[in-house]
Amino acid sequence: MLYVGRIVRPHGIRGEVIVEVRTDDPDERFAPGKVLVTDPGAMSSTSTDAAAYKVPDRLRIEEVRAHLGRLIVGFDGVYDRNVAEALREVLLCVDSADVGPLSDPDEFHDHQLVGLTAVTLAGETLGEVTRIDHAPASDLLVLRRPEGGTALVPFVKAIVPEVDLAGGRVIVDPPEGLFDL
């Protein structure tokens, strides 16, 4: 499953929700009629409405519009604020099999990078990519370090000159001090 958004909170009284988008193609992923798989694992356990409402496995988008860098989305069957409140923090996903290949050879889906081994130009193991954080300046590879802990590596060509999917690794040319923190 590929994470494409997160329901942040309800919007208004008619069941609409604010969605934080986590995809490069929101027009495709959040088009009316599209069905998104839900992952309620990140839901706030403090919501009393969440206990009374079972989050469906899938949500069909009825309407969508842009709002302050996020989307306001109306889902089929979610017609009041109480139900929308129960969806707070639900992750929205698509099946990776439904996602076509990218046209740019230097672009990758998150799921392609997670699990790869990060190595230096000399072949020294730096860690394993455990997730991708999408920061405003650049994406960050989150590495689980061999000695424990984590490290963040900016996913830019100057620092990560090569991604070898077939070899199961990313080549990292870290600037001095990157792993000293």
N, C-alpha and C positions, 0 to 999 in steps of 0.2 A: 504494500500500500504506500502511496505517495501522499504526503501531507500537503494540501493546497490552501488551507485556510483554518482559522480558528474563530468560533463564535465568541465575541467579546462580551456582548450584553444585549438586552432587548432595546428596541427603538420604538417608542410610541406605545399605543394600546392595541394595535391590530395584529400583533404577533410577529412583526418584522424584527430582525436582529442586525446588529452591526457585525461585520465579518472582517477580520484582519487577513488580508490576502497574502499567501506565501507561494505564489506561482508566477512564472514569467508570462503566462498566457491567461490572464483573468477573463478575457472575452470568451475564450473557448471553455474554460472550466466552470464559469459561473453564468452560463447562458440559460435563459428560461427553457425548461424541459429537461435539463441535465440532472442526473441523479448522482449524489455524492454519498459515499460511505461514511458513517459516523464512527468516531472513536471517543467514547465518553470517558476514557481513562484519566484525562486531565481535569475532569469536572471538579468544581469546588464542592466539597462534601458538606459545606455549610448551608447550601440551598435547601430549604424545606420543600420547595416545589419539585426538586430533583427526585426526592424520595417518592413523591406521589405520581410522577410521570415517568414512564419507561421510555428512554430515548430510543427511537427507531433505529434499525440497522442502516437505513438509507433515508435520505431526504431529497425530494424532488423540488427543484427551484421553480417557483411560479413567476417571480418578478425580481428584478435587480436594478439598482441604480448606484452611481458613485456618490460618495459623501465624505469630504475632508480626508482624502487619501485612503479611505476604506470603502466597503460596499455596504449598502443596506439591502438585505435579502429577505424576501418572503418565501417561505416554504409551504408546500401543499400540506394541509392538515394542521398547520400552526397558525391559529387565528386569534389568539389573545395573548396578552402580556404574561400571564401566569405560565403558559406553556413555553413561551419564548424565554422566560426567566430560567426555566428548567434546562434549557439548552446552553446556558452560560458555560464557557470554557470547553465545549465539545469541539474536538478536532474534526475537520472535514478532509476526506481523502478520496483518491481515485486509485483504481487498480493499475499497477505499473504496466500490465499487459495492454491496457487501453491507451497508453501513451506512445506515440510514434517516435522514431529517431529524430534527433535534432539535426538541423541543416548545417550548423557550424561545427566543424570538427574540434574546436577548442571549447565547446560548451558541453556540460555534463549534467545529468540528473543527479540529485543528491544520492539516490539509492545506488548509483553506479560507483560512487566514491566511498561510501561507508563500507568499512571492512578492508580497504586497501592498506598496505604497509607503506609508511612514509620512510624514505631513505634519503641520505645525502648523496651528493654527486660521487663521493668516494665509496658509497655502498653501506655506510653506517646506518643501522636501524634507529629511527627517531621515535617510532610508535605506530599505533594503528589508528586510522581515521574512524572515529565513533559517531560523528554527526557533522553536519554543516550548519553553522550559524550565519544567518543572513543579516549582516550589519549594513548600515547606510553607506559606508565608504567602500567596502568590498565584502565578499563572502569570506568566512573564516573556517578553515579545517580545524576541527577539534580532535586533537590526538590524545590517546591514552599512552602515556610514556612508559617505557619498559621498567623504569625504576619506581613507578607509581606516579600518581598525579596526572594532570592534563596540561596541554599546551595549545595555544591558539596560533595558527599559521595563516596569514593573509593569503587567500587563494588568488594571487595575481601572477602573471607570467614571469615577472622578475624574480619571484621567490619560488614559484612552483613551475619550472620550465617544461616539465613533461609529466603527462599522465599516461601510464602504461596499463590499460585495463586488462589486456591479455596476460600481462606479467603480474597483475595483482599489486601494483605499486604506484606511488607517486614519488617523483624525484623532487627533492626540496633543496634549494640553495639558500640556506638561512643567512640573513645579515648577522653580523657580530652582535651578540647579546640577546638574540631572540629567545633562546631557551634558558637564559640566566635568571629569569624572574621566579 
